[in-house]
Amino acid sequence: MRPWNLLEVNYGHVKQSQYEVAVLPLGATEPHNLHLPYGTDVFEATIVGEHLCAAAYAQGAKVVLLPTVPYGTVTNLREFPLAMNLNPSTLHLVITDLVESLTLAGIRKVVLLNSHGGNDFKPLLRELYGRVCAHVFLCNWYQALDGIYDDIFEHPEDHAGEMETSFGLAYFPDLVGRDADGRLIADEGRTNRMRFEALRKKWVGISRPWHLLTTNAGSGNPHLATAEKGRRLMTAIVDRLAPFLVELSAAVIDENFPFE
């Protein structure tokens, strides 16, 4: 039993524990090029959450990791079979209910650990502010690679490219599609060029239809991925985010929280 993992602990343990921080991982179920499993975002959210909570607990944090929500907003992949969508309004209601369950248990610090780029939770945070007793924080864990991504990876990442494939090779290698010689069964992750300059330069945005943007739902070249890069990624994520959980656990909620 890992005492910080809600799926593994029993009521006898929970009733004797005083959790300060709840971590809610959030993923999605959708295609990731030809080689990565549909559950890639779910596995990533769960595994990152496990590493962060294990490290924070070892440093004294009173943290609990919740089960991962396996569905996210994937409307722009609707043309691919079995891309399992929850509309943003539905997903926000699910999270709101879960946050309210946590407040009933006396937990007032909640971290949404998001692993799917299509999940947009900033509007939800604004909606929850002042409506629930908890302080809700959003962590898109991949953004913690800001400034060091290029030290690990050679190609930019959007979806099922070098970074996510390296993660898979490190932490769920048996689910990464490879041929008899160990080569990835994947295309190059090339994307089609936007017609308008304003879209190309991101002056204007749209919800990109991925059946038109990509060939096989992959955006980013996965072929230089290695397990070693995936492990380096995890070390960087834990080094940057586990201290936050430790500090958050120890922080006193007062009228200025989270400001000094």
C-alpha positions as CSV (number, residue, x, y, z in Angstrom):
1,M,0.0,0.0,0.0
2,R,1.3,3.4,-1.0
3,P,-0.2,5.7,1.7
4,W,-0.6,8.6,-0.6
5,N,-2.6,6.7,-3.3
6,L,-6.3,6.8,-2.7
7,L,-6.9,3.7,-4.8
8,E,-4.7,1.6,-2.6
9,V,-5.5,2.8,0.9
10,N,-8.4,1.6,3.1
11,Y,-10.8,3.5,5.3
12,G,-8.9,2.4,8.4
13,H,-5.9,4.4,7.0
14,V,-7.9,7.3,5.7
15,K,-9.8,8.0,9.0
16,Q,-6.4,8.3,10.7
17,S,-4.9,10.6,8.1
18,Q,-5.1,14.4,7.7
19,Y,-4.5,15.2,4.0
20,E,-3.7,18.7,3.1
21,V,-3.4,18.5,-0.7
22,A,-5.4,16.4,-3.2
23,V,-3.9,15.8,-6.6
24,L,-6.5,15.1,-9.4
25,P,-4.8,13.8,-12.6
26,L,-6.7,14.5,-15.8
27,G,-6.1,12.7,-19.1
28,A,-8.0,11.9,-22.3
29,T,-8.7,8.8,-24.5
30,E,-7.8,9.5,-28.1
31,P,-5.4,8.3,-30.9
32,H,-1.7,9.2,-30.8
33,N,-0.3,8.6,-34.2
34,L,0.0,4.9,-35.2
35,H,2.3,3.8,-32.3
36,L,1.1,5.2,-29.0
37,P,-1.9,3.8,-27.1
38,Y,-5.2,5.6,-26.9
39,G,-4.6,5.9,-23.1
40,T,-1.3,7.8,-23.4
41,D,-2.6,10.9,-21.7
42,V,-4.2,8.8,-18.9
43,F,-0.9,6.9,-18.4
44,E,1.1,10.1,-18.4
45,A,-1.2,11.8,-15.9
46,T,-1.2,8.8,-13.6
47,I,2.5,8.1,-13.7
48,V,3.5,11.8,-13.3
49,G,1.1,12.0,-10.4
50,E,2.6,8.9,-8.8
51,H,6.1,10.2,-9.1
52,L,5.2,13.7,-7.8
53,C,3.2,12.4,-4.8
54,A,5.8,9.8,-3.9
55,A,8.5,12.4,-3.8
56,A,6.4,14.9,-1.9
57,Y,5.2,12.4,0.6
58,A,8.9,11.3,1.2
59,Q,9.6,15.0,2.1
60,G,6.7,15.2,4.6
61,A,3.8,16.4,2.4
62,K,0.3,15.3,3.5
63,V,-0.8,14.6,0.0
64,V,-3.3,12.2,-1.6
65,L,-3.4,11.1,-5.3
66,L,-6.9,10.6,-6.7
67,P,-7.8,8.2,-9.5
68,T,-7.2,9.7,-13.0
69,V,-10.1,11.0,-14.9
70,P,-9.7,9.1,-18.2
71,Y,-11.8,11.3,-20.5
72,G,-11.2,14.8,-21.7
73,T,-12.2,17.3,-24.4
74,V,-11.3,15.8,-27.8
75,T,-13.9,17.5,-30.1
76,N,-11.2,18.3,-32.7
77,L,-10.4,14.6,-33.1
78,R,-14.1,13.5,-33.5
79,E,-13.4,12.2,-37.0
80,F,-11.0,9.5,-35.6
81,P,-12.8,6.4,-34.3
82,L,-13.2,6.0,-30.5
83,A,-11.9,9.4,-29.6
84,M,-13.9,9.6,-26.4
85,N,-15.1,13.2,-25.8
86,L,-16.4,15.1,-22.8
87,N,-17.5,18.6,-23.8
88,P,-15.8,21.3,-21.6
89,S,-19.1,22.0,-19.8
90,T,-19.5,18.4,-18.9
91,L,-15.9,17.9,-17.8
92,H,-16.2,21.1,-15.7
93,L,-19.2,19.7,-13.9
94,V,-17.4,16.4,-13.2
95,I,-14.4,18.3,-11.7
96,T,-16.7,20.6,-9.7
97,D,-18.4,17.6,-8.1
98,L,-15.1,16.0,-7.2
99,V,-13.8,19.2,-5.7
100,E,-16.9,19.5,-3.6
101,S,-16.4,15.9,-2.4
102,L,-12.9,16.9,-1.3
103,T,-14.1,19.9,0.6
104,L,-16.6,17.7,2.5
105,A,-13.5,15.7,3.6
106,G,-11.8,18.8,4.8
107,I,-9.3,19.1,2.0
108,R,-9.0,22.7,0.8
109,K,-6.0,22.6,-1.5
110,V,-6.6,20.9,-4.8
111,V,-4.2,20.5,-7.7
112,L,-5.6,19.6,-11.1
113,L,-2.7,17.7,-12.8
114,N,-3.6,18.0,-16.5
115,S,-2.0,15.8,-19.2
116,H,-4.1,16.7,-22.2
117,G,-3.6,19.9,-24.2
118,G,-7.2,19.9,-25.3
119,N,-8.4,20.4,-21.7
120,D,-8.9,24.1,-21.0
121,F,-9.4,24.6,-17.3
122,K,-8.6,28.3,-16.8
123,P,-12.3,29.2,-17.2
124,L,-13.2,26.6,-14.6
125,L,-10.8,28.0,-12.1
126,R,-12.4,31.4,-12.5
127,E,-15.8,29.9,-12.1
128,L,-14.8,28.0,-8.9
129,Y,-13.1,30.9,-7.3
130,G,-15.3,32.0,-4.4
131,R,-17.9,29.3,-5.1
132,V,-16.1,26.4,-3.3
133,C,-14.2,26.3,-0.1
134,A,-11.1,24.9,-1.8
135,H,-8.2,26.6,-3.4
136,V,-7.8,25.0,-6.8
137,F,-4.5,25.1,-8.7
138,L,-3.9,24.1,-12.3
139,C,-0.8,22.3,-13.3
140,N,-0.3,21.3,-17.0
141,W,2.8,19.3,-16.1
142,Y,4.4,19.5,-19.5
143,Q,4.6,23.3,-19.1
144,A,7.1,22.7,-16.3
145,L,9.6,21.8,-19.1
146,D,9.7,25.5,-20.1
147,G,13.3,26.5,-20.6
148,I,14.7,23.0,-20.5
149,Y,12.8,21.2,-23.2
150,D,15.5,21.8,-25.8
151,D,18.1,20.4,-23.4
152,I,16.4,17.0,-23.6
153,F,14.6,16.8,-27.0
154,E,15.5,17.7,-30.6
155,H,12.0,18.2,-32.1
156,P,9.1,20.4,-30.9
157,E,6.2,18.5,-29.4
158,D,2.5,18.9,-30.1
159,H,1.0,15.4,-30.0
160,A,2.6,11.9,-30.0
161,G,6.0,13.3,-31.0
162,E,9.4,12.9,-29.5
163,M,8.5,13.8,-25.9
164,E,5.4,11.7,-25.5
165,T,7.0,8.8,-27.3
166,S,10.1,9.0,-25.0
167,F,7.7,9.0,-22.0
168,G,6.0,5.9,-23.4
169,L,9.3,4.1,-24.1
170,A,10.4,4.8,-20.5
171,Y,7.2,4.0,-18.6
172,F,4.9,1.8,-20.7
173,P,7.2,0.4,-23.4
174,D,5.1,-2.7,-24.0
175,L,2.3,-0.5,-25.3
176,V,4.5,1.4,-27.8
177,G,4.0,0.0,-31.4
178,R,7.3,-1.2,-32.8
179,D,8.2,-3.7,-35.6
180,A,10.3,-6.8,-35.3
181,D,13.5,-4.7,-35.5
182,G,12.4,-2.3,-32.7
183,R,11.6,0.6,-35.0
184,L,8.5,2.7,-34.3
185,I,5.4,2.0,-36.3
186,A,4.6,5.6,-36.8
187,D,4.6,8.3,-39.5
188,E,6.7,11.4,-39.3
189,G,4.0,13.5,-37.6
190,R,4.0,16.1,-40.3
191,T,1.1,18.6,-40.3
192,N,-0.6,20.4,-43.1
193,R,0.0,24.1,-43.6
194,M,-2.7,26.6,-42.6
195,R,-4.1,28.6,-45.5
196,F,-4.0,32.0,-43.7
197,E,-0.9,33.8,-42.4
198,A,-2.8,35.0,-39.3
199,L,-3.4,31.3,-38.3
200,R,0.1,30.3,-39.1
201,K,1.5,33.0,-36.9
202,K,-1.1,32.4,-34.2
203,W,-2.6,35.9,-34.4
204,V,-5.9,34.2,-34.9
205,G,-6.9,30.8,-33.4
206,I,-9.3,28.0,-34.2
207,S,-10.1,24.6,-32.8
208,R,-7.9,22.6,-35.2
209,P,-9.7,19.7,-36.9
210,W,-7.0,17.0,-36.6
211,H,-8.2,14.8,-39.5
212,L,-7.3,17.8,-41.7
213,L,-4.2,18.9,-39.8
214,T,-2.5,15.4,-39.5
215,T,-2.3,12.1,-41.3
216,N,-2.7,9.7,-38.3
217,A,-3.4,12.1,-35.4
218,G,0.3,12.7,-34.8
219,S,1.8,16.2,-34.7
220,G,5.6,16.0,-34.0
221,N,8.3,13.6,-35.1
222,P,8.6,10.7,-32.7
223,H,11.6,8.9,-34.3
224,L,14.4,10.3,-32.2
225,A,12.6,9.3,-29.0
226,T,14.4,7.2,-26.4
227,A,13.6,5.8,-23.0
228,E,16.5,7.7,-21.5
229,K,15.0,11.0,-22.7
230,G,11.7,10.0,-21.0
231,R,13.5,9.4,-17.7
232,R,15.3,12.7,-17.9
233,L,11.9,14.3,-18.5
234,M,10.5,12.7,-15.4
235,T,13.5,13.8,-13.3
236,A,13.0,17.4,-14.4
237,I,9.3,17.3,-13.7
238,V,9.7,15.9,-10.2
239,D,12.5,18.4,-9.4
240,R,10.3,21.3,-10.4
241,L,6.9,20.3,-9.2
242,A,7.3,18.1,-6.1
243,P,8.7,21.0,-4.0
244,F,5.5,22.9,-4.8
245,L,3.4,20.1,-3.3
246,V,5.6,20.1,-0.2
247,E,5.3,23.8,0.2
248,L,1.5,23.8,-0.5
249,S,1.0,21.1,2.1
250,A,2.8,23.1,4.8
251,A,1.2,26.4,3.9
252,V,-1.4,27.9,6.2
253,I,-4.6,29.1,4.6
254,D,-5.2,32.7,5.8
255,E,-6.8,35.8,4.3
256,N,-3.8,36.4,2.0
257,F,-3.4,32.8,0.8
258,P,-1.6,32.1,-1.6
259,F,0.1,35.4,-1.4
260,E,2.7,36.4,1.2
